[in-house]
Amino acid sequence: MTAFRFVHAADLHLDTPFDGLARLGRDVPEKLRDASLQAFDNLVAETLRVGAHALVLAGDIYDGPERGLRGQLRFHAGLKRLSEAGVRVVMVHGNHDPLADGWSAIRAWPANVTVLPSDGVASVPIHAEGREVARVYGISYARRDTTDNLARYFPAHTDAPFAIGVLHANVGANAEHAAYSPCELSDLRAADIDYWALGHIHRYQHLSEGAPWAVYAGVLQGRSPKPSEQGAKGAAVVDVAENAVQRVSFAPLDVVRFAGLDVDVAGIRDIPELQTHLQSAADSAVAEAGDRQLILRARLTGRGPVHAALRGDDAVADLRAALQEASGRVWWDRVVDATAPPIDPDAIRRRGDFAAELLGRADALAADPDARAAFLKRHCRPSDRRLRGFVEADDTADESELLDAAVMEALDRLEPADES
């Protein structure tokens, strides 16, 4: 049987406005608006580069009913390029760009482009080497508030050599996204579909690998700092042979990437050292992102002497400004201070409360090796997961280290995380 390849993408959100990021500077939202269009250009180039026979788009081509003219023109130009190269393009519309809402400047699509309708599941063949190798089934949203289970409209039996289902839906009640066309994996399995090209959820993920494959391609270009928009974004490249999926690989195509940093301030003495640490972490994040422009949100956690300096007026804002001034490929969205003051055992001992009593008991154990050994044998082991992060959990940790680690963990849980 003829082998073939197709690319599955979704949630292009062309010309997305990126509201709420004006604090990064006047030019940033405009650059981000361009990012969605540049990511689409990357998708077209990748589809051609890998020699795909088809591109399948699973909804939310545009960000809203307004469907900006420049986004439509860029989209049409990219599809024309694919069509002229012999690539079949099949798409559905989702909740952001339903067919019955908004307007379109496009009256005629290139020859190899098909927009599947909203009045029922329709199909389009894919050919390779002069023969039909697959058939794409799908349905568009007519209106935004589509809450029907559209998966149930897909055929239970087909005569397709390989069936691709294109569906914009919330499978499995993902709480991060609205319940448009909600369904379950069992609904997908009830249809005679070999590969479900899913859209709506913005994280790349495999819900099922075989009988059938069910894959969310994720958003093409991240749109905000929230967790579902962070990390690499792109499309799925699917290789099919002998009427079965052989491989599904992820192709990162985003232009600007949102990322989060969690930094423990333990051991960091002052603000300059913290700034150096954050800049180093940002450099590593840029390298991991393939030297893309990054929008970073840093969260500072843990206990350390730098906590007091961070509590000063405008200290965190000034730190973010200094980081931004020194950065090249990073926009610092926010620096969030979730640190706590270092623990002072002597001050706790003078308080006479439960924490002080705990320290007194620990001091007595430290002074009595036999009692300490008996206590640790009953309550504490080097492999105990509760101590992970406080002491290296291996057999090299001696009794004193384990006791100290246990005491610090207990105090950390007892002491308030914020003294303000």
C-alpha positions in Angstrom: 0.0 0.0 0.0 1.1 3.6 -0.7 2.6 5.4 2.2 1.7 9.0 2.8 2.2 11.9 5.2 -0.1 14.6 6.4 0.3 17.6 8.8 -2.4 18.2 11.5 -2.7 21.7 13.0 -5.3 23.6 14.9 -6.1 26.8 16.7 -4.2 29.2 14.4 -6.0 32.2 15.9 -4.7 34.4 13.1 -4.2 38.0 13.9 -4.9 37.4 17.6 -4.9 40.7 19.6 -2.9 39.5 22.7 -4.8 41.7 25.0 -3.4 42.4 28.5 0.3 42.5 27.6 0.7 46.2 27.1 2.8 46.4 30.3 5.6 44.9 28.3 5.9 47.9 26.1 3.9 49.5 23.3 5.5 47.5 20.5 5.1 44.1 22.1 1.4 43.5 21.4 1.9 44.4 17.7 4.9 42.1 17.5 2.8 39.3 19.0 0.0 40.0 16.5 2.6 39.4 13.8 3.7 36.2 15.5 0.5 34.3 14.7 0.8 35.1 11.1 4.5 34.2 11.0 3.7 30.9 12.8 1.2 30.2 10.0 4.0 30.9 7.4 6.1 28.4 9.3 3.3 25.8 9.1 3.1 26.2 5.3 6.9 26.0 5.0 7.0 22.9 7.2 4.2 21.2 5.3 6.2 21.7 2.1 9.5 20.8 3.7 8.3 17.4 4.9 6.6 16.5 1.6 3.1 16.2 3.1 0.3 15.1 0.9 -2.2 17.0 3.0 -2.7 19.6 5.7 -5.6 19.2 8.0 -6.8 22.2 10.1 -9.0 21.4 13.1 -10.8 24.8 13.7 -10.3 28.3 15.1 -8.4 29.5 12.1 -9.3 33.0 13.1 -9.4 34.5 16.6 -12.9 35.9 16.4 -15.9 36.7 14.1 -14.2 40.0 13.1 -11.6 37.9 11.1 -9.2 40.7 10.2 -8.5 41.3 6.6 -4.7 40.9 6.9 -5.2 37.5 8.5 -7.5 36.4 5.8 -5.2 37.5 3.1 -2.2 35.8 4.7 -4.2 32.6 5.1 -5.3 32.7 1.5 -1.8 33.3 0.2 -0.4 30.4 2.3 -3.2 28.0 1.1 -2.6 29.0 -2.5 1.1 28.2 -2.1 0.2 24.7 -0.8 -2.4 24.1 -3.5 0.0 25.0 -6.3 2.4 22.5 -4.8 -0.3 19.8 -5.0 -1.0 19.7 -1.2 -4.6 18.9 -0.3 -5.9 21.3 2.5 -9.0 20.3 4.5 -10.3 22.5 7.3 -13.2 22.9 9.7 -14.2 26.0 11.7 -14.5 26.1 15.5 -16.1 28.2 18.2 -13.9 31.2 17.5 -14.7 31.3 13.8 -18.1 29.6 13.2 -19.3 29.7 9.6 -22.5 31.5 10.3 -20.9 34.4 12.2 -18.5 37.1 11.1 -17.5 38.0 7.6 -15.2 36.7 4.9 -13.3 38.6 2.2 -12.7 35.2 0.5 -15.3 34.0 -2.0 -13.2 31.4 -3.8 -10.6 29.1 -2.4 -7.6 27.6 -4.3 -8.4 24.3 -6.1 -7.0 21.9 -3.5 -8.7 23.6 -0.5 -11.9 22.4 1.1 -13.9 23.9 4.0 -16.1 21.2 5.4 -19.7 22.4 6.1 -21.6 22.8 9.3 -24.9 20.9 8.3 -23.4 17.5 8.7 -20.2 15.4 8.4 -18.7 15.6 5.0 -15.7 13.9 3.5 -12.8 14.6 1.1 -10.3 12.1 -0.4 -6.6 12.4 -0.2 -4.6 11.0 -3.1 -1.0 9.9 -3.4 0.7 8.4 -6.5 -2.7 8.5 -8.3 -4.7 6.5 -5.8 -6.9 7.4 -2.8 -4.9 6.7 0.3 -7.2 8.3 2.9 -10.5 10.2 3.4 -10.9 13.1 5.7 -14.2 13.4 7.6 -15.3 16.5 9.5 -17.9 19.1 10.4 -17.6 22.8 11.1 -19.3 24.9 13.8 -22.3 26.9 12.5 -22.3 29.1 15.6 -20.1 29.7 18.5 -22.3 28.2 21.2 -22.1 24.6 19.8 -22.6 22.3 22.7 -23.8 19.2 20.7 -21.6 16.1 20.8 -20.5 16.4 17.2 -18.4 13.2 17.5 -21.6 11.2 17.3 -22.3 12.4 13.8 -19.2 10.7 12.4 -19.8 7.4 10.6 -19.7 4.1 12.4 -18.5 2.3 9.2 -16.6 3.6 6.2 -14.9 2.2 3.2 -12.0 4.6 3.4 -8.5 3.0 3.2 -7.6 5.3 6.1 -10.1 7.6 7.9 -9.1 10.9 9.4 -11.7 12.7 11.6 -11.4 16.4 12.0 -13.1 17.6 15.1 -13.0 20.8 17.2 -14.1 19.7 20.6 -13.5 19.3 24.3 -12.8 15.6 24.8 -12.9 14.4 28.4 -14.1 17.7 30.0 -10.8 19.5 30.0 -11.3 22.2 32.7 -8.8 24.6 31.1 -11.2 25.1 28.1 -14.9 25.8 27.6 -17.2 22.8 26.9 -17.7 23.3 23.2 -18.9 20.1 21.5 -18.1 18.1 24.7 -17.5 14.4 24.2 -15.6 11.4 25.6 -12.9 9.2 24.2 -15.5 6.4 24.0 -17.4 8.6 21.5 -14.3 8.8 19.3 -13.8 5.1 19.5 -17.4 4.4 18.4 -16.7 5.9 15.0 -14.8 4.2 12.2 -11.9 6.7 12.3 -8.2 5.8 12.4 -6.8 9.2 13.4 -8.7 12.0 15.1 -7.2 15.4 14.3 -8.5 17.4 17.2 -8.6 21.1 17.9 -9.7 23.4 20.8 -7.3 22.3 23.6 -4.1 24.3 23.3 -1.6 21.7 24.6 -0.1 19.2 22.3 -1.1 15.8 23.6 -2.0 12.2 22.5 -5.3 11.1 24.1 -5.0 7.7 22.4 -2.3 5.9 20.4 -4.0 3.4 18.2 -7.6 2.1 17.8 -7.9 5.0 17.1 -5.2 7.6 17.4 -6.6 10.8 19.0 -4.3 13.8 19.0 -4.6 17.5 20.0 -2.1 19.5 17.8 -2.4 22.4 20.3 -2.4 26.0 19.5 0.0 27.1 16.7 1.3 30.1 18.5 1.1 30.7 22.3 -1.2 33.7 23.2 -0.7 34.4 26.9 1.4 33.5 29.9 -1.2 31.1 31.4 0.0 27.5 31.7 -1.9 26.1 28.7 -0.3 28.6 26.5 3.3 28.1 27.7 5.9 25.9 26.1 6.5 24.8 22.5 3.6 25.2 20.1 3.3 23.8 16.6 1.7 20.9 14.6 1.7 17.2 14.3 3.3 15.4 11.4 1.7 12.0 10.8 3.2 9.2 8.8 0.9 6.5 7.5 1.8 3.2 5.8 -0.1 -0.1 5.4 -3.3 1.8 6.3 -2.0 2.5 9.8 -0.2 5.3 11.7 3.5 4.6 11.8 4.6 7.7 13.6 3.3 11.0 15.0 5.9 13.7 15.6 5.6 17.2 16.9 7.0 20.1 14.9 7.5 23.3 16.9 6.5 26.3 14.7 5.9 29.1 17.1 7.7 32.4 16.8 7.4 33.8 20.3 7.2 31.4 23.3 5.7 31.9 26.7 7.4 30.2 29.6 7.5 30.1 33.3 10.4 30.0 35.7 10.2 28.7 39.3 13.2 29.9 41.3 14.0 28.8 44.8 15.8 31.6 46.6 17.5 29.4 49.2 21.2 30.3 49.3 20.7 33.6 47.3 22.2 36.4 49.4 21.0 39.6 47.8 19.2 41.2 44.8 22.2 41.4 42.5 22.8 37.7 43.0 19.2 37.0 42.4 19.2 39.1 39.2 22.3 37.1 37.9 20.5 33.8 38.7 17.4 34.9 36.9 19.3 36.1 33.9 21.2 32.8 33.7 17.9 30.8 33.9 16.5 33.0 31.2 19.5 32.3 28.9 19.0 28.6 29.4 15.3 28.9 28.6 16.1 30.8 25.4 18.5 28.1 24.3 16.0 25.4 25.1 13.5 27.3 23.0 15.7 27.3 20.0 16.7 31.0 20.4 13.1 32.1 20.0 11.9 35.3 21.6 10.6 34.5 25.1 8.0 36.0 27.3 8.9 34.9 30.8 7.0 34.9 34.1 9.2 34.1 37.1 7.9 32.9 40.4 10.3 33.2 43.4 9.8 30.7 46.1 11.5 29.3 49.2 13.3 30.8 52.2 16.4 32.9 52.1 18.0 36.2 53.2 16.9 37.9 49.9 13.3 37.8 51.1 13.7 40.9 53.2 15.1 42.9 50.2 12.2 41.8 48.0 9.7 43.2 50.6 11.0 46.8 50.0 8.8 49.3 48.2 8.8 48.6 44.4 11.7 46.1 44.8 10.1 43.5 42.7 9.0 46.0 40.0 12.5 47.4 39.9 14.0 44.0 39.6 11.8 43.2 36.7 12.7 46.5 35.0 16.4 45.7 35.5 16.0 42.3 34.0 14.2 43.7 31.1 16.9 46.3 30.5 19.6 43.7 30.4 17.7 41.2 28.3 18.0 40.6 24.6 15.6 37.9 23.5 13.4 37.9 26.7 10.4 40.0 27.6 9.9 39.7 31.4 6.2 39.6 31.9 6.1 39.4 35.7 8.3 38.5 38.7 6.1 37.1 41.5 7.4 37.1 45.0 6.2 34.0 46.9 9.3 33.8 49.2 9.4 33.5 52.9 11.9 34.7 55.5 14.7 32.3 56.6 14.0 30.3 59.6 15.8 31.5 62.8 15.9 28.6 65.3 17.2 30.8 68.1 14.3 33.2 67.8 11.9 30.3 67.7 13.4 28.8 70.9 12.6 32.0 72.7 9.0 32.1 71.7 7.8 29.3 74.0 5.2 27.9 71.5 4.8 24.5 69.8 7.6 25.2 67.4 9.9 26.0 70.3 8.9 22.8 72.0 9.7 20.8 68.8 13.1 22.4 68.7 13.7 21.5 72.3 12.9 17.9 71.6 15.2 17.9 68.6 18.0 19.4 70.7 17.6 16.6 73.3 17.8 14.0 70.5 20.9 15.6 69.0 22.6 15.4 72.4 21.7 11.7 72.9 23.0 9.5 70.1 21.2 6.4 71.3 17.8 8.2 71.6 18.4 9.9 68.2 19.2 6.5 66.5 16.0 5.0 68.0 13.9 7.9 66.9 15.2 7.9 63.4 14.8 4.2 63.1 11.1 4.6 64.0 10.3 7.7 62.0 12.9 8.6 59.4 14.8 6.8 56.6 17.3 8.1 54.1 14.9 7.1 51.3 11.9 8.8 52.9 10.3 11.0 50.2 9.2 13.5 52.8 12.8 14.6 53.1 13.4 15.0 49.4 14.6 18.6 48.7 16.1 18.9 52.2 18.8 16.2 52.1 20.2 13.9 49.5 18.0 10.8 49.9 20.7 8.1 49.8 22.6 6.0 52.2 25.4 8.6 52.6 23.2 10.8 54.8 24.2 10.4 58.4 21.9 10.6 61.5 22.6 14.2 62.2 21.8 15.3 58.7 18.6 13.3 58.7 17.5 14.8 62.0 18.3 18.3 60.9 16.4 17.8 57.6 13.4 16.5 59.5 13.4 19.4 61.9 13.7 22.0 59.0 10.9 20.4 57.1 8.7 20.5 60.2 9.5 24.1 60.9 8.9 25.1 57.3 5.4 23.6 57.6 4.8 25.3 60.9 6.2 28.8 60.2 4.0 31.2 58.2 5.1 31.6 54.6 4.5 35.4 54.6 5.4 37.7 57.4 3.6 40.8 55.8 
